[in-house]
Each structure stands twice: as C-alpha cells, then as structure tokens.
Amino acid sequence: MRTRPRGISYRVSLVVAIPILILVTGAIIGVNSYLATKRSIDALTAQLFDQVGSQAAEQTRAHLTLAIPAVDLVSSLLRDRTLPDDITTDESLALELASVLRANPGFAWVSFSDAHGSFVGAYRKGDELRTNRSHLVGGKTELFEHVIEPDGTLWLFRHEEDSHYDPRTRPFYALAQKEKRRVWAPPYVFYDQGVPGITCAEPIYGKDGALRGVVTVDFDLDVLSKFVAALHLSPHAVVFLYTQDGDGEA
C-alpha cells in the first residue's frame, strides 16, 4: 500500500505567506510613496528655482534699467546745449556727469564722447569720484584725470600726453552710431582698466541731423559683482547673471 506524500499544512502556509505578502505590500507602498514624494520635491524645487530666477532677473533688470533715465536725462541736457569745440575745457560738464554718478551708486561711469574724439567722463575709484577728460591733439590723445574733493574742488593726479584713447573706436560708440538709438553694448573690456562691463549708450544728434556724440552709463565687473553678491535669495543660493551669448558673472 502506497503512502500519500505529506504536504505543507495550511497553517504553515499562512505563517509563511502572510509575512511575505506584508513585505511585498509594504515594499510597493514604500516605492509608490517614495516616487510620489520625489515628484513633489522635484516640482517644489523647480517652482523654487523659477521663483528665485524670476526674482534675480527682476532685481537685475531694476538695477540695470536705472541707467535708462540717467542716459535720457544727460542726453536731453546736452542735446540743446551749446558746447565748446573742445568739450574737455567745459569743467561744469564733468561735474554734472559726476553728480549723476554720485546719485546712482550702482553706476561705474557716466560719460559723453563727441564726434571729434573728445571724451568727458566721471567714474568711481573706491570711495572717490574722479573725472576723466581727453582730446585729440596732433594725432595724440592728451588725458587729464582729477579727483573730486568733498567740497567740489578738483585736483589733478594724472596727466598723459598720449593715452591712445579714441572713444569713437570703442564698442559702445560704434553700436550707438550704427543703431541710431539707445543701445546696450554687450560685455567688453573697459579701456585702461582691464575689467569687462556693459554699457547703456545713446547717440545725440544736432538740428542738422549730424551726430554730436554718445552719452553712456557703464556697469563694470566690480560693480556687478557687488550687486550679485548682495542678492540673498536663499541661504545656499549662488546667483549667476548670463548674457544671451552665455557670458556669466556670479
């Protein structure tokens, strides 16, 4: 007589199967929960990045667009003004440009370059405001730089018989002359300073339609770096500003 093989009892099957079922069910629930949480975190992260990016872009735009009313103001003052043949002899012009610079701490330079290659500008050097005036004489560019004292007086600290500077050859002048309107020059290296920056430039035309010169407001790398460093958008955020060409600053 053959004996019937003994199988696993129903009770033992339950003891083995139930823990396995619990583990599998728990694993499924855990994976689904993880995936749902990850999707939520990714969505919140993307939303945060969008908010931070929009905030940085808005603050940067607000910072840079301060140049527009300043350029328009200087242009309107100079458009109807009778200027000497050599604008560098007009000391009041340099001081007026310095006043615009003083009122706008985010600016690096405010300047006017005329169609003859003369240049009058005001710029920052640390906590100092300085004027820079140059004109072409016999094929050379004679340069004078003065420090503006708190009482408004000027003292000469630099004079060069030939600085080799001609604003008409610079990117901001060429672009404004070409476009015949207010323009933003892409990043370029500022002459004699060796640092890159960007420029808002506007051409000025006389009643005869001839170009009289170009007004500028400049933001150099140092000024932009300080501005970017001041953007506290989140505790661990690092802000980068990029141009459309991919040039960036952090």
C-alpha positions in Angstrom: 0.0 0.0 0.0 1.4 3.3 -1.1 1.6 6.2 1.4 0.3 9.7 0.4 3.1 12.3 0.5 2.6 14.8 3.2 2.2 18.4 2.0 2.7 21.7 3.8 -0.1 22.3 6.2 -2.5 25.1 5.7 -1.4 26.7 9.0 2.3 26.7 8.0 1.4 28.1 4.6 -0.3 31.0 6.3 2.6 31.6 8.6 5.0 31.8 5.6 2.7 33.6 3.1 1.3 36.4 5.3 4.7 37.9 6.2 5.8 37.7 2.5 2.6 39.4 1.5 3.1 42.1 4.1 6.7 42.6 2.9 5.7 42.8 -0.7 2.7 45.1 0.0 4.9 47.3 2.2 7.6 47.5 -0.5 5.0 48.5 -3.1 3.6 51.1 -0.8 7.1 52.4 0.1 8.2 52.6 -3.6 5.0 54.4 -4.5 5.3 56.8 -1.6 9.0 57.5 -2.5 8.2 58.2 -6.1 5.2 60.4 -5.1 7.4 62.3 -2.6 10.2 62.6 -5.2 7.8 64.0 -7.7 6.5 66.5 -5.2 10.1 67.5 -4.2 11.1 67.9 -7.8 8.0 70.0 -8.5 8.7 72.2 -5.5 12.4 72.5 -6.4 11.5 73.5 -9.9 9.0 76.0 -8.6 11.6 77.4 -6.2 14.2 77.7 -8.9 11.7 79.5 -11.1 10.8 81.9 -8.3 14.5 82.5 -7.4 15.4 83.0 -11.1 12.5 85.4 -11.7 13.4 87.3 -8.5 17.0 87.6 -9.5 16.1 88.6 -13.1 13.6 91.2 -11.8 16.1 92.7 -9.4 18.9 92.7 -12.0 16.6 94.4 -14.5 15.6 97.0 -12.0 19.2 97.6 -11.2 20.4 98.0 -14.8 17.4 100.0 -16.1 18.3 102.8 -13.7 20.8 103.7 -16.5 18.0 104.5 -18.9 16.5 107.6 -17.2 20.1 108.8 -16.4 21.2 108.4 -20.0 18.0 110.2 -21.2 18.5 113.0 -18.7 22.1 113.7 -19.8 21.2 113.4 -23.4 18.3 115.9 -23.1 20.6 118.3 -21.3 23.3 118.1 -23.9 21.1 118.0 -27.0 20.2 121.6 -26.8 23.3 122.8 -25.1 26.0 124.9 -26.8 29.2 123.0 -26.3 32.7 124.3 -26.9 34.8 122.9 -29.8 36.9 121.2 -27.1 34.4 119.8 -24.6 37.3 119.0 -22.2 37.6 122.7 -21.4 34.0 122.6 -20.0 34.7 121.8 -16.4 31.0 122.1 -15.5 30.2 119.2 -17.9 32.5 116.9 -16.0 31.0 117.9 -12.6 27.4 117.4 -13.9 28.3 113.9 -15.0 29.8 113.3 -11.6 26.6 114.5 -10.0 24.6 111.8 -11.9 27.2 109.3 -10.9 27.0 110.3 -7.2 23.2 110.0 -7.3 23.5 106.4 -8.6 25.9 104.3 -6.5 25.4 101.3 -8.9 27.0 103.1 -11.8 30.7 102.8 -12.6 31.0 105.5 -15.3 28.9 108.3 -16.8 30.4 109.9 -19.9 30.0 111.9 -23.1 32.1 111.3 -26.2 31.8 113.7 -29.1 32.2 113.2 -32.8 35.7 114.7 -32.8 37.1 112.0 -30.4 37.0 114.1 -27.2 35.8 112.4 -24.1 34.5 113.7 -20.7 33.5 111.2 -18.0 33.2 110.7 -14.3 34.0 107.3 -12.6 34.4 105.7 -9.2 37.7 104.6 -7.7 36.9 103.0 -4.4 35.1 105.8 -2.4 36.4 108.5 -4.6 34.8 110.2 -7.6 37.1 111.2 -10.4 36.8 113.0 -13.7 38.5 111.8 -16.9 38.9 114.2 -19.9 40.8 113.6 -23.1 41.0 115.2 -26.5 43.0 114.6 -29.7 45.9 116.9 -30.4 48.2 116.4 -33.3 47.3 112.7 -33.6 47.8 112.1 -29.9 45.2 111.8 -27.1 46.0 114.2 -24.2 44.5 112.9 -20.9 43.7 114.7 -17.7 42.2 113.0 -14.6 41.1 114.8 -11.4 39.9 113.7 -8.0 36.7 115.4 -6.9 37.1 116.6 -3.3 34.0 116.6 -1.0 33.7 120.4 -1.4 33.6 120.0 -5.2 37.1 121.2 -6.0 39.3 119.3 -8.3 43.0 118.3 -8.0 45.0 116.8 -10.9 46.5 113.4 -10.1 47.2 112.2 -13.6 48.2 113.6 -17.0 49.3 111.8 -20.1 50.4 113.3 -23.3 49.1 110.4 -25.2 46.8 107.8 -23.8 46.0 106.4 -27.2 42.3 106.6 -26.5 39.7 107.4 -29.1 36.1 106.7 -27.9 34.9 106.5 -31.5 36.7 103.2 -31.9 35.1 101.7 -28.8 32.2 99.1 -29.0 29.6 101.4 -27.2 30.2 104.3 -29.7 30.2 102.1 -32.8 27.0 100.3 -31.8 25.1 103.6 -30.9 26.3 105.2 -34.1 25.2 102.2 -36.1 21.7 101.7 -34.5 21.0 105.5 -34.2 19.1 104.9 -30.9 19.7 103.9 -27.3 21.5 100.6 -27.1 23.0 98.1 -24.6 26.5 97.2 -25.6 27.4 93.5 -24.9 30.2 92.9 -22.3 33.5 94.2 -23.4 36.8 95.1 -21.6 36.9 98.8 -20.5 39.8 100.7 -21.8 42.8 101.3 -19.5 41.0 99.4 -16.6 41.2 95.8 -17.9 37.9 94.8 -16.5 34.8 93.9 -18.5 31.5 95.6 -18.2 28.3 96.6 -20.0 27.2 100.0 -21.3 23.9 101.8 -21.9 24.7 104.3 -24.7 22.6 106.9 -26.5 23.6 108.9 -29.6 22.9 112.7 -29.7 22.1 114.4 -32.9 22.2 118.1 -33.8 19.4 120.0 -35.5 21.2 119.4 -38.8 20.9 115.6 -38.2 24.7 115.2 -37.7 25.9 113.0 -34.8 27.2 115.2 -32.0 28.3 112.4 -29.7 27.3 109.5 -27.5 26.2 109.5 -23.8 26.9 106.4 -21.7 26.3 104.8 -18.3 28.6 101.9 -17.6 28.4 99.0 -15.2 31.8 97.3 -14.7 32.6 93.8 -13.4 33.3 95.1 -9.9 30.0 96.9 -9.6 28.1 93.9 -11.0 29.9 91.5 -8.7 28.9 93.6 -5.6 25.3 93.7 -6.8 25.2 90.0 -7.4 26.8 89.2 -4.1 24.0 91.3 -2.4 21.2 89.1 -3.9 20.3 86.9 -0.8 17.6 84.8 -2.5 18.0 81.8 -0.3 20.6 80.6 2.3 22.5 78.3 0.0 21.8 80.0 -3.4 24.6 81.2 -5.7 23.3 83.7 -8.3 24.8 83.9 -11.8 24.0 86.5 -14.4 24.3 85.4 -18.0 24.1 87.3 -21.3 22.4 85.7 -24.3 25.9 84.7 -25.5 26.5 82.7 -22.3 28.9 85.1 -20.6 28.2 84.9 -16.9 29.0 86.5 -13.6 28.5 85.2 -10.1 
